[in-house]
Amino acid sequence: MRVAFLAAECEPWAKTGGLADVVDALARALGAVAGDAVELPIDVFLPRYRSVAVPAGRVTGERLVEVPDPGAGRRAVTTVRIVDLAADGYRLRLVDHPESFDRAGGYYGDERGDYLDNARRFGLFCRAALEILRAEGRSPDVLHLHDWHAAPAVRYVEPGPAAPAVLLTIHNLAFHGWTPRRRVAELGPEWTAVLAPDAVGIDLLGKAIERADLVNTVSPGFAREALRPEFGMGLDPALRSRGDRFFGILNGLDTELWDPATDPVIAAPYSRADRTGKLTCRADLLTRLGMDPSDRGPVLGMIGRLDPQKGFDLLAEAAPTLLADGFRLVVQGSGPAELVGSLRGLAATQPERVALIERFDREMARRIYAGTDGFLMPSRFEPCGTGQMIALRYGTSPIVHATGGLRDTVRDEHDHPGSGTGFVFRHATPDGLLWACRQFAARVRAGGGAWESLLERGMAVDFDWRTRAAPAYLEAYERAVRLRRGVVAGA
Ligand code: GLC
């Protein structure tokens, strides 16, 4: 099989969230486990944003393609450059169209909001990827589309058994690529044809869910939740309509990138067999933040977007009580002032108890994973989540809301005494979060063998992409190809 990914983010070139980590790590893991099943290297298409640094020595090819582009005015074609790079375990193919991607703002928008021409930008991205593959006579067997940015592609592949099979992976169900009616023409006739006369626009992710051969999301737990109106974000009917063609595959973790035994940033290495280095990491983190390293009271970490999806408001509300209980907080991320304000206040008045790092700092993130005692993920919904897996691997007890991938990856010590790996709360409320933090603190205080073995169990969980996730994707590819070729009638 020949496999091509289409994705708007890929670590380390372009990242705003977990999507980037997954695209990179999965592509590499597939390369490692595919054996003869897949032709290597796998192609990963990514827009060439302004911030993508192209190291000269790694470019393996460059080619211009003429791409049909209804957004280009009269000419209706646009020249796009495809720049190939040898990435770590796959081939990165940058879609270089400066007018679309060489922008001062973010990947999807700027301070004024989403770019108005996103449909054209990502439509062109998909067309360019398909066009170069066609031009090379290398049409893939499987197109693996990630999130709405790749959704336009579902209508650029012809129907029928000769075309590539399409697997759509939903990382974030909250973003649909909504395209208002007046912009649909930029996606071309393939899309105007499906615009109902009375429709106000097109939900690209929704349409891709309907049309892909197979659809998955990034954990079995979220795949079940997404079928319900409370989690389906309006797309639960589309997901339900796909029956067993919609399912979950739990993300893995890049266990080489995230390994406290080899992590070059943290103050001392450690492992499951010998965790003494973790104490050094804790002292280092607290000292850097101006906190007292000799205070044994539990330190909680949180990293990520500080927004309601991530349940940051729950932490903000619970924070005063947590501090009164003797917890200290180390939070890294950024978010709107109305949400972050109260924590800013606490960090200003009690700097020895609260640290707020309002920037995305990769090295500090590693120090937080290694140096805190507990790691918070109070997300209201979480298709999979990465932080909790990293925390487990770094011997930092995760404290998570019982949702999506969080529930699938953390086993609650309260419900399963002696076999848990962390703490799970059922109600996404400040009280729910407080309850779990107190469960955690009670175990930390009791210490002893029970606590040590909880941490060891967490560090022993095997999240390696190569173990389960990558083989599951290979199976999904094979199934998608069978469905596309019509080998399994109606299945
Ligand atoms: C999105 C989801 C997150 C998931 C990630 C990678 O960011 O919100 O839960 O882990 O995609 O699949």
Residues whose N, C-alpha, C, O or C-beta is under 5 A from the ligand:
A	BS01	GLC	G17 G18 L19 V22 H171 N172 V218 E382 P383 C384 G385 T386
